[in-house]
Amino acid sequence: MAWARYKDTGARKDRDDLIVYYAPLVKYVAGRIGAGLPQTVDHSDLVSYGMFGLIDAITKFDLDRGFKFETYAISRIKGAILDEMRAVDWVPRSVRSKAKSVERAMAKLESQNHRAPTDAEIADELNLSVDQLGAIYKQISSLGMVALDEMLSFNGGESLTFGDTLADRREGPVSTYERVEMRQLLAAAINRMSEREKIVLTLYYYENLTLAEIGKVLGVTESRVCQIHTKAVLQLRSRLTPVDHEPV
């Protein structure tokens, strides 16, 4: 077994064999991350970043820990890609700041009113016009901040979903409970949204319709669907993850 030989001897050939064997994991993670990014981000760059994460995972993986390598590796690969993207800083800081401001406003208003806030209420909280808020939604959506699999967090740890790990057919009681709890949290958050936001999320993520196709179903423009979708995702982020504080 290549794993046993590599951990016993540290032979480069065994390590290279493992890299080749697990390379599809890198393409898998890069594809999931890249799906929510602008077209200007080169997929091959994401794969290159991820390969460093895979090599690091193979080097540091402890066979005696008893958990699945794929789960460990995916987390390391994802971390390597995100770390490099942060270093490159392809997202303007001003847009990140606007997204966080909207999330905080949503969380504050929902806490006060015990319901999802309207665009007018969010805009008023931020001292903006509704049109200005719409422009912010457009900016945020152009950066690809739209993946539902990036927003669940438990016990203050890294945000992960079950899509970030390979299926384990020997699923134990703890992971079964976590899966059920995660679905319940997500379902509860979605159920508090407006009917139109629910429809957009359902058609986009479950029916795999494009934004243009959803626009035809709802009788609105693709741009408007994009705004609804972005607002819905920001609401999920504000409900399911802690909102970072602005640096002092």
C-alpha positions in Angstrom: 0.0 0.0 0.0 1.4 3.4 -1.1 0.3 5.1 2.1 2.0 2.6 4.4 5.2 2.7 2.3 5.3 6.5 2.2 4.8 6.9 5.9 7.4 4.3 6.6 10.1 5.5 4.2 9.1 8.9 3.0 10.0 7.8 -0.5 9.3 10.5 -3.1 8.0 8.0 -5.6 5.3 6.9 -3.1 4.4 10.5 -2.4 4.2 11.3 -6.1 2.0 8.2 -6.6 -0.4 9.5 -3.9 -0.4 13.0 -5.5 -1.4 11.5 -8.9 -4.1 9.3 -7.3 -5.7 12.1 -5.3 -5.2 14.9 -8.0 -8.9 14.6 -9.0 -9.8 16.0 -5.5 -8.0 19.2 -6.4 -10.0 19.6 -9.6 -13.2 18.9 -7.7 -12.5 21.6 -5.1 -11.2 24.1 -7.6 -14.3 23.5 -9.7 -16.7 24.2 -6.8 -14.8 27.3 -5.7 -14.4 28.5 -9.3 -18.1 28.1 -10.1 -18.9 31.2 -7.9 -16.0 33.4 -9.1 -15.7 35.8 -12.0 -14.7 34.5 -15.4 -11.5 36.5 -15.1 -10.2 34.0 -12.4 -8.3 31.3 -14.3 -9.4 27.8 -13.3 -5.9 26.4 -13.9 -4.6 28.9 -11.3 -7.0 27.5 -8.7 -5.9 24.0 -9.5 -2.2 25.1 -9.1 -3.0 26.6 -5.7 -4.9 23.5 -4.7 -2.0 21.2 -5.5 0.1 22.8 -2.8 -2.7 22.0 -0.4 -2.9 18.4 -1.5 0.9 17.9 -1.2 0.7 19.5 2.3 -2.2 17.2 3.2 -0.3 14.1 2.1 2.8 15.1 4.0 1.0 15.8 7.2 -1.8 13.2 7.2 -1.7 10.8 10.1 -2.9 7.3 9.3 -3.4 6.5 12.9 -6.0 9.2 13.5 -8.7 7.0 12.0 -10.5 9.5 9.8 -10.8 9.7 6.0 -8.0 11.2 4.0 -10.4 12.8 1.5 -12.1 14.8 4.1 -8.8 16.1 5.5 -7.4 16.8 2.1 -10.4 18.7 0.8 -10.2 21.0 3.7 -6.4 21.6 3.1 -6.9 22.1 -0.6 -9.7 24.5 -0.1 -7.6 26.4 2.5 -4.7 26.6 0.1 -6.8 28.0 -2.7 -8.5 30.6 -0.5 -5.3 31.6 1.1 -3.7 32.3 -2.2 -6.7 34.2 -3.5 -6.6 36.4 -0.4 -2.9 37.0 -1.0 -3.7 38.0 -4.6 -6.6 40.1 -3.2 -8.7 39.9 -6.4 -11.8 41.2 -4.5 -11.6 45.0 -3.9 -11.6 45.7 -0.1 -14.4 48.3 -0.6 -16.7 45.7 -2.0 -15.9 43.2 0.9 -16.7 46.0 3.3 -20.0 46.8 1.6 -21.0 43.1 1.7 -20.3 43.0 5.5 -22.2 46.2 6.1 -25.3 44.8 4.3 -25.0 41.5 6.3 -24.8 43.4 9.6 -27.7 45.6 8.7 -29.8 42.5 7.8 -28.9 40.7 11.0 -29.7 43.8 13.1 -33.0 44.5 11.5 -34.1 40.9 11.6 -33.2 40.8 15.3 -35.3 43.9 16.0 -38.3 43.1 13.8 -38.3 39.3 14.0 -38.7 39.0 10.3 -36.7 39.4 7.1 -36.0 43.1 6.4 -37.2 44.7 3.2 -34.9 46.4 0.8 -36.2 49.8 1.9 -35.5 49.0 5.5 -32.0 47.8 4.7 -31.3 50.9 2.6 -32.6 53.2 5.4 -30.4 51.4 8.0 -27.4 52.1 5.7 -28.4 55.6 4.8 -28.7 54.7 1.2 -31.5 54.8 -1.4 -33.1 51.6 -2.6 -31.4 52.1 -6.0 -28.0 52.5 -4.3 -28.6 49.3 -2.4 -29.5 47.5 -5.6 -26.2 48.7 -7.1 -24.4 47.2 -4.1 -26.2 43.9 -4.7 -25.0 44.0 -8.3 -21.4 44.6 -7.2 -21.5 41.8 -4.8 -23.1 39.3 -7.2 -20.4 40.1 -9.8 -17.8 38.7 -7.4 -19.5 35.4 -7.2 -20.5 35.6 -3.5 -23.4 33.2 -4.2 -22.5 29.7 -3.2 -24.7 28.2 -0.5 -21.9 25.7 0.3 -19.8 28.5 1.6 -21.8 29.7 4.5 -22.6 27.1 7.2 -20.4 27.2 10.3 -20.5 25.1 13.5 -18.8 25.8 16.8 -16.9 28.7 15.4 -15.0 26.4 13.0 -14.3 26.6 9.3 -17.4 26.9 7.1 -18.1 23.6 5.4 -21.0 21.6 3.9 -21.3 18.0 3.0 -20.6 19.0 -0.6 -17.1 19.8 0.5 -16.4 16.2 1.5 -16.7 12.9 -0.3 -19.5 10.7 0.7 -18.7 8.2 3.4 -20.9 5.2 3.2 -19.9 4.2 6.7 -21.4 7.3 8.2 -21.6 7.2 11.9 -24.2 8.7 14.3 -22.3 12.0 14.9 -22.0 12.8 11.2 -25.7 11.7 10.7 -26.7 14.1 13.4 -24.7 17.0 11.9 -26.2 16.4 8.5 -29.7 16.6 9.9 -28.9 19.6 12.1 -27.4 21.4 9.1 -30.4 20.8 6.9 -32.7 22.0 9.7 -30.8 25.2 10.1 -30.7 25.9 6.4 -34.4 25.1 6.0 -35.4 27.3 8.9 -33.3 30.2 7.5 -34.9 29.8 4.0 -38.4 29.5 5.4 -38.1 33.0 6.9 -37.5 34.5 3.5 -40.0 36.1 1.1 -41.8 33.8 -1.3 -39.9 35.2 -4.3 -36.5 34.7 -2.6 -37.5 31.1 -1.9 -38.5 30.5 -5.5 -35.2 32.0 -6.8 -33.1 29.8 -4.5 -35.2 26.7 -5.4 -35.0 27.2 -9.1 -31.3 28.1 -9.1 -29.9 25.5 -6.7 -32.4 22.6 -7.0 -33.8 23.0 -10.6 -30.5 24.2 -12.0 -32.1 27.0 -14.0 -30.0 30.0 -15.1 -30.8 33.5 -13.8 -32.2 34.4 -17.2 -34.5 31.4 -17.2 -35.7 32.2 -13.7 -36.4 35.8 -14.9 -38.7 34.4 -17.5 -40.5 32.3 -14.9 -41.0 35.3 -12.6 -41.6 37.8 -15.4 -38.7 40.0 -14.3 -35.3 40.9 -15.8 -32.2 38.8 -15.3 -30.6 41.7 -13.4 -33.5 41.7 -11.0 -33.2 38.0 -10.4 -29.5 38.5 -9.7 -30.4 41.1 -7.1 -32.9 38.9 -5.4 -30.5 36.0 -5.4 -27.7 38.0 -3.9 -29.9 39.4 -1.2 -31.1 35.9 -0.3 -27.6 34.6 0.0 -26.5 37.5 2.1 -29.5 36.9 4.4 -28.4 33.2 4.7 -24.9 34.3 5.5 -26.1 36.8 8.2 -28.2 34.1 9.8 -25.9 31.1 9.6 -22.5 32.6 10.3 -21.1 35.2 12.7 -20.7 38.6 11.0 -17.1 39.7 11.2 -16.4 43.0 13.0 -14.8 45.8 11.1 -11.1 46.2 11.9 -10.5 49.1 14.4 
